[in-house]
């Protein structure tokens, strides 16, 4: 299969690219700088595409590269994303707008630009054509101080459902994979996102931020584990539409069903104990 995979510089994207290549798939992987794909580019079945999901022209150029390669595009894996954290009261407008620009509008733009190639694959008789959106446990429940990130992932869950239902007549599937905490560089960045707390009524959170983040990361799954789930989903002819990838995922499923006020108390208690879930 030929796959477009966004965000292959590190973490889940990098691990997924490596897993796909091992299984013999052809991968067009996007990076923002060519140096980010130097090792992957040594593999003959990997092609690096310089692309920024917030730049529509760069997305269109990347898709055109795939089209002119003569390859049949079977799948798109939307993995690019950022995580903005901080109190909603003090979060900078440019930060919360960028959260949606990357995680929601960027992923949707990739889908829009790539869908003509996916339709062409189906019209040529190809089966198992699909879009896989990498979501998050934060698209199931909302923890304090990651609310805007959670909002972007809730939005992507809705976009995924809508795409799947609109594309059913054309034989193109759309599914989401929602990891819990993952051992990736995103947690290191989270420790430094303190601007929205400093000098505000929420500054008391700062002393809890590092142990909270470290505990979440320590209990997380590896990028390789998530990559394995993505690979299985890609190769399955009828995967589950939503997959929550984390230890004790049943806890989150139960939490989601509880009354909102009960959820509030659980999240407050967890924060006091430096626990996420």
C-alpha positions as CSV (number, residue, x, y, z in Angstrom):
1,X,0.0,0.0,0.0
2,X,1.0,3.6,-0.6
3,X,0.4,5.9,2.4
4,X,0.6,9.6,3.1
5,X,1.7,10.0,6.7
6,X,2.0,13.5,8.2
7,X,4.4,14.4,11.0
8,X,7.1,11.9,10.7
9,X,9.9,13.8,12.5
10,X,9.5,12.1,15.8
11,X,7.3,10.2,18.2
12,X,4.3,8.4,16.9
13,X,4.9,9.6,13.3
14,X,8.5,8.4,13.2
15,X,7.6,5.0,14.8
16,X,4.7,4.5,12.4
17,X,6.8,5.3,9.4
18,X,9.4,2.7,10.5
19,X,6.7,0.1,11.1
20,X,5.1,0.7,7.7
21,X,8.5,0.4,5.9
22,X,9.3,-2.9,7.7
23,X,6.0,-4.3,6.5
24,X,6.8,-3.3,2.9
25,X,4.5,-0.4,2.5
26,X,5.4,2.7,0.4
27,X,5.4,5.9,2.6
28,X,5.2,9.5,1.7
29,X,6.1,11.2,5.0
30,X,5.7,14.9,5.7
31,X,8.3,16.9,7.7
32,X,8.7,20.7,8.1
33,X,12.5,20.4,7.5
34,X,14.3,17.9,5.3
35,X,16.9,17.3,8.0
36,X,14.1,15.8,10.1
37,X,13.7,12.9,7.7
38,X,17.4,12.2,7.0
39,X,17.5,8.7,8.4
40,X,14.1,7.6,7.0
41,X,15.0,9.0,3.6
42,X,17.7,6.4,3.3
43,X,15.0,3.8,2.9
44,X,14.1,3.3,-0.8
45,X,10.4,3.1,0.0
46,X,10.3,6.4,1.9
47,X,9.9,9.8,0.3
48,X,10.1,13.0,2.4
49,X,7.6,15.8,1.6
50,X,8.3,19.2,3.0
51,X,4.8,20.3,4.2
52,X,3.2,22.5,6.9
53,X,-0.4,21.6,7.6
54,X,-1.2,25.2,8.2
55,X,0.0,26.1,4.7
56,X,-2.6,25.0,2.1
57,X,-0.2,25.6,-0.8
58,X,2.4,23.3,0.7
59,X,-0.3,20.6,1.2
60,X,-1.4,20.9,-2.4
61,X,2.2,20.7,-3.5
62,X,2.8,17.5,-1.5
63,X,-0.3,15.9,-2.9
64,X,0.8,16.9,-6.4
65,X,4.1,15.2,-5.8
66,X,2.3,11.9,-5.0
67,X,0.0,12.3,-8.0
68,X,2.9,12.8,-10.4
69,X,4.8,9.9,-8.9
70,X,2.3,7.5,-10.6
71,X,1.7,5.8,-7.2
72,X,-1.8,4.9,-6.2
73,X,-2.6,6.5,-2.8
74,X,-4.4,4.0,-0.6
75,X,-4.4,5.8,2.8
76,X,-3.9,9.0,4.6
77,X,-2.7,9.0,8.2
78,X,-3.2,12.4,9.8
79,X,-0.7,12.4,12.7
80,X,0.6,16.0,12.8
81,X,-0.5,17.8,15.9
82,X,0.5,20.1,18.7
83,X,-0.6,20.3,22.3
84,X,-1.3,23.7,23.9
85,X,-1.9,23.8,27.6
86,X,-2.8,26.4,30.1
87,X,-5.8,28.0,31.9
88,X,-8.5,29.0,29.4
89,X,-8.9,32.4,31.2
90,X,-5.3,33.4,30.4
91,X,-4.4,31.4,27.3
92,X,-3.2,33.6,24.5
93,X,-5.5,33.9,21.5
94,X,-2.6,33.2,19.0
95,X,-2.0,29.9,20.9
96,X,-5.6,28.6,21.0
97,X,-6.1,29.6,17.3
98,X,-2.9,27.7,16.4
99,X,-4.1,24.7,18.3
100,X,-7.1,24.4,16.0
101,X,-5.2,25.5,12.9
102,X,-2.8,22.5,13.2
103,X,-4.9,19.8,14.8
104,X,-8.3,20.4,13.1
105,X,-8.1,22.7,10.1
106,X,-4.8,21.4,9.0
107,X,-5.9,17.8,9.2
108,X,-9.1,18.6,7.3
109,X,-7.1,20.4,4.6
110,X,-5.0,17.3,4.1
111,X,-8.1,15.2,3.8
112,X,-9.6,17.6,1.2
113,X,-6.5,17.7,-0.9
114,X,-5.9,13.9,-0.7
115,X,-9.4,12.7,-1.3
116,X,-9.4,13.0,-5.1
117,X,-6.5,10.6,-5.1
118,X,-8.3,8.2,-2.7
119,X,-11.4,8.4,-4.9
120,X,-9.2,7.6,-7.9
121,X,-7.9,4.5,-6.1
122,X,-11.4,3.2,-5.5
123,X,-12.4,4.0,-9.1
124,X,-9.4,2.0,-10.2
125,X,-10.7,-1.0,-8.2
126,X,-8.5,-0.7,-5.2
127,X,-9.9,-2.0,-1.9
128,X,-9.1,-1.0,1.7
129,X,-8.8,2.8,1.0
130,X,-9.0,4.8,4.2
131,X,-8.2,7.9,6.3
132,X,-6.8,7.4,9.8
133,X,-6.9,10.4,12.1
134,X,-4.7,10.3,15.2
135,X,-6.8,11.6,18.0
136,X,-6.3,11.4,21.8
137,X,-7.9,10.2,25.0
138,X,-8.4,14.0,25.3
139,X,-11.0,13.6,22.6
140,X,-13.0,11.5,25.0
141,X,-12.8,13.4,28.3
142,X,-11.5,16.9,29.2
143,X,-8.8,17.4,31.8
144,X,-8.2,20.8,33.3
145,X,-5.5,23.0,31.7
146,X,-5.5,20.9,28.5
147,X,-9.0,22.1,27.6
148,X,-8.2,23.7,24.2
149,X,-6.2,20.7,23.2
150,X,-9.1,18.5,24.2
151,X,-11.5,20.7,22.2
152,X,-9.4,20.2,19.1
153,X,-9.4,16.4,19.6
154,X,-13.2,16.3,20.3
155,X,-13.5,18.2,17.0
156,X,-11.4,15.7,15.1
157,X,-13.5,12.9,16.5
158,X,-16.6,14.7,15.0
159,X,-14.7,15.3,11.7
160,X,-13.8,11.6,11.5
161,X,-17.4,10.5,12.1
162,X,-18.6,12.9,9.5
163,X,-16.1,11.9,6.9
164,X,-16.8,8.2,7.5
165,X,-20.6,8.7,7.0
166,X,-20.1,10.9,4.0
167,X,-17.6,8.5,2.3
168,X,-19.5,5.3,2.9
169,X,-21.2,5.4,-0.6
170,X,-17.7,5.7,-2.2
171,X,-16.1,2.8,-0.2
172,X,-13.6,5.0,1.6
173,X,-13.3,4.4,5.4
174,X,-12.4,7.0,8.0
175,X,-11.4,6.0,11.6
176,X,-9.7,7.5,14.6
177,X,-7.0,6.1,16.9
178,X,-6.9,7.8,20.3
179,X,-3.8,7.2,22.3
180,X,-3.6,8.0,26.0
181,X,-0.3,9.5,27.3
182,X,2.5,8.5,25.0
183,X,6.2,8.6,25.8
184,X,7.1,11.3,23.2
185,X,8.8,14.8,23.2
186,X,5.4,16.4,23.6
187,X,5.7,16.0,27.4
188,X,9.0,17.8,27.5
189,X,7.3,20.7,25.7
190,X,4.5,20.6,28.2
191,X,6.9,21.3,31.1
192,X,7.9,24.6,29.4
193,X,4.4,25.9,28.5
194,X,4.2,28.0,31.7
195,X,3.5,31.5,30.2
196,X,-0.3,31.3,30.7
197,X,0.2,30.5,34.4
198,X,2.9,32.9,35.4
199,X,1.7,36.0,37.3
200,X,-1.9,34.8,37.3
201,X,-4.3,33.3,39.8
202,X,-3.3,29.9,38.4
203,X,0.4,30.2,39.3
204,X,-0.1,27.7,42.1
205,X,-0.4,25.0,39.5
206,X,3.2,25.4,38.4
207,X,4.6,23.5,41.4
208,X,2.4,20.6,40.4
209,X,3.0,20.8,36.6
210,X,6.3,18.9,36.4
211,X,5.4,16.0,38.6
212,X,2.0,15.8,37.0
213,X,3.5,15.7,33.5
214,X,6.2,13.2,34.5
215,X,3.7,10.9,36.1
216,X,1.5,11.0,33.0
217,X,4.5,10.3,30.7
218,X,5.8,7.4,33.0
219,X,2.4,5.7,32.8
220,X,2.1,6.1,29.0
221,X,2.5,3.7,26.1
222,X,5.4,3.8,23.7
223,X,5.2,5.3,20.2
224,X,6.0,1.8,18.9
225,X,2.9,0.4,20.6
226,X,0.7,3.0,19.0
227,X,2.4,2.4,15.6
228,X,1.5,-1.2,15.9
229,X,-2.2,-0.3,16.4
230,X,-2.0,2.0,13.4
231,X,-0.5,-0.7,11.2
232,X,-3.1,-3.2,12.2
233,X,-5.9,-0.7,11.5
234,X,-4.4,0.2,8.2
235,X,-4.2,-3.4,7.0
236,X,-7.7,-4.4,8.4
237,X,-10.5,-4.3,5.9
238,X,-13.0,-3.3,8.6
239,X,-11.3,-1.8,11.6
240,X,-13.2,-0.4,14.6
241,X,-14.2,3.2,13.9
242,X,-12.7,4.5,17.2
243,X,-9.8,2.9,19.2
244,X,-8.6,4.1,22.6
245,X,-5.0,3.0,23.1
246,X,-3.9,3.1,26.7
247,X,-3.6,0.9,29.8
248,X,-6.9,0.4,31.5
249,X,-8.9,2.2,28.8
250,X,-12.0,0.9,30.5
251,X,-11.4,3.5,33.2
252,X,-11.8,6.3,30.7
253,X,-14.8,4.8,29.1
254,X,-16.5,4.6,32.5
255,X,-15.4,8.1,33.4
256,X,-17.0,9.4,30.2
257,X,-20.4,8.0,31.2
258,X,-20.4,9.5,34.7
259,X,-22.3,12.7,35.6
260,X,-20.3,15.8,34.8
261,X,-20.1,16.9,38.5
262,X,-18.7,13.5,39.4
263,X,-16.1,13.8,36.7
264,X,-15.2,17.2,38.0
265,X,-14.5,15.8,41.5
266,X,-12.4,12.9,40.0
267,X,-10.2,15.3,38.0
268,X,-9.7,17.6,40.9
269,X,-8.7,14.7,43.1
270,X,-6.3,13.4,40.5
271,X,-4.7,16.7,40.0
272,X,-4.1,16.9,43.8
273,X,-2.4,13.5,43.6
274,X,-0.5,14.4,40.4
275,X,-2.4,11.8,38.4
276,X,-4.0,12.3,35.0
277,X,-6.4,9.4,34.9
